[in-house]
């Protein structure tokens, strides 16, 4: 799902930097947007805490409500901690792996790169950002896209998490394993999201 509208406003509303520009703006203006953003906040209900946490998770992965519901339904069918399973399912989406590998700077750019055919999975072009990957899969830039500035500049400063193995020369990344919770760089209290969907 590609969100329209100002990303910085959304970032300030949710309290998380979704893009590098949002991070710069939020240093100067950390309060929520709007006329009453800087005023003291009223007491927040339990429901609103759960709702905001769910919206924060959606925004960080740029997924629709239906996609998040489907991921939750799949997570509760698996064994183990449901919150961790949910994050793992989202983290192994193709657009999320492209972002974590450092091929692009934002989740929005990752989605666009995949949709426009700049990315291959195991040597075959894939244009579905929601594609679920598994350990052993290799994600790479398509041959015609490897020298584009949009990809080479972010790659210079890329620091992928330990569950990904980046090959800068080949412009590719291999998924070593399913990530643990501490390896997933997402600001989210997953238990609140689970509580929201379990109502």
N, C-alpha and C positions, 0 to 999 in steps of 0.2 A: 504494500500500500504506500503510495507516495503522498505524503502530507503536503497540502498547499498552504500558503500563508507564511507569515514570518516565523522562522525557526527560533530566533532569539527570544521573541515574546513567549513562545511555548516553553523554552528552556527556563526563563525566569519564573514562569508560572509554576513549573514543576520543581524548580530548585536544582536542576542538573544541567551541566554544560553539554549540549548535544553536538555542537560544532566548535572548532577553534575560535571562530568569531564570537560565539555565545560566551565562551570562557573569558575572552577579553572584556566584553561588555559587562558580564556579571561581577568582575572585579570592581568596577566602578559603581554598578547599580545592582547590588545583591537582592534587593527587595522585589516582590512580585510586581508585574506591570499594572498600570491603571491608576486612577485617581486615589484609590484607597490602599495602594500597595504598601506604602511606608507606614501606615497606621497600625497600631497594635492589633494582633489577630485575636478573634474571639475563640472560645473553647471549641476544639475540634472533636466531633463525634467519632466513635469507633468505626462507623460505616464510612465516613469521609476519609479516615486514615487508610482504610482498605482500598477505597476507590482511587485515591491519589497514588498509592503504591502500584496499583494495577496500571494506571495511566503512565506512570514513570517507566514501568517495564515495557509497555507498548511503544513508547516514544524511543527508548534506547535501541530497540530492534526494528523500529519502523514497520510494525505489523498491524493488521486490522484486528478488530474485535473478534471476528470469526476465526482468524488464524490463531489468535491466542487461546480462544476457547477450545479449538481442535488440539492444540499442543497440550493444554491442561487435561483434556479427556484422554489423550495418549499417555500422559505422565501418571495418572492415577491407576492405569492398567498395569504399570510396571512395578516391580518390587523396589524397596528402598524408600528413601526420603522423597516425597512427591515434589517438594519445592526445588530440590537439587535436580531431580529428573526433568522438571519443567525448564530450568535454566539450561541444562545440557541439550535438550531438544532444540531450543532456540539458538544456542551457541553453534550448533552443527548445521544451521541453515547456510546455504551457499553464500549469500550476501554477507552474513556475519563473519564467515571464515575469510572472505576477501578483505573485510575491514580489519580483523585481528592480525592478518598476515602483514598489514602495512602497505598493501597495494594502493589503497586510497585513504583519504583522511576522515571521511564521515560515512555513516551508514546510508545516507542518501546517495552519495557518490558510488557506493558499493552496489546499490540496487540498480543505478543507471548503467554502470559498467557491465553488469551481468545481462541486463535487459537488452543492451545494444550489441551483444555478441562479442565483447572483448575478453571473455573468460572461457577456459576449457576445463573440463573435469575428466581426468584419465585420458587426455588426448582428444576428447570429443567436445565440440562447442556446446555450451549449455546456456540457455537464456532464461532460465527459471530461477529467480532469486530465492524462492522458498524451498528449493531442492534440498532434501536432507542428506547429508554426507555421513560417512562412517570412517573409522580408522583404516588407514592404508590408502585412502583416496588422495589423488594429487590434483591440486587446483593450480592452473597456470594462466598466464596472459596469452592470448592468441598471438601467433607469429606477427601479424600485421600491426599489433597494438603494443608490442614490447618496448618500443622506443618513444612512445608518446610521453610528453612532459607530464601529463596528468598522472602517470604511473611512476615514472622514474624519480621524480622529486620526492614523493612520499616514501619510496623505497629506500632512499638514502638515510632516512632517520628511523626506519622501521625497527620496532622491538617487539616481535611476536611473543606470546606466552609460551611456556615450556611444552605444551601439548602440540605445538606446531613446529615443523622443521622447515625453515625458509632457505631457499637457494636463490641468492640475489642474481647470480649470473644467468641462471635459467629462467628467472622471473616466475618461480613456482614455489608452492608450499605443500608439504605433505602432512596429513593429519596422523600424528603418532598414536594417539589414544583418546578416549573420551575424557574431556576435562573434568577435574575436580572443582568443587565450589570455589576454593581459594584461587584457582587459576582463571576464573571468569571475572573480568573487570567490569562488572555491572553493579551500579548502586541500586540495590533492591533488597527489601526484606521480604523474601519469597513467602514466608509464612502468612503474611497479610494478604497476599494475592490468593493463596490457597483458601484462606478463610472467606475471601470475597466470593470465590466461585463455589464454595461449599455451602453457602447460605441456603 
